[in-house]
Amino acid sequence: MAHIIAEPCIGTKDTACVEVCPVDCIHPTKDDGDHGQHTQLYIDPDTCIDCGLCVDECPVHAIFPQDDLPAEWQKYIQINLDYFAAKQA
């Protein structure tokens, strides 16, 4: 997984990161039916190309390369994975 969306996104769900993503790997977007059901956005590890464009667009600094993810937010690696696993089930 290239990038992780962590705790600062909770309750914000600013979609500026979605707008700059060239591969549509950040969900749920405002057009997704489940957008209102989630408290944050997630990055699809199978689609992300590690371009980093989303990092600078996030107004709450919630997006990190996996290797730079602060220790207190390591659980968000699995949280991002779980969102997309549930979508595929």
Buried (B, 14 or more C-beta within 10 A) or exposed (E): BBBBBBBBBBEBBBBEBBEBBEEEBBBBBEEEEEBEEBEBBBBBBEBBEEBBBBBEBBEBEBBBEBEEBEEEBEEBBEBBBEBBEEEEE
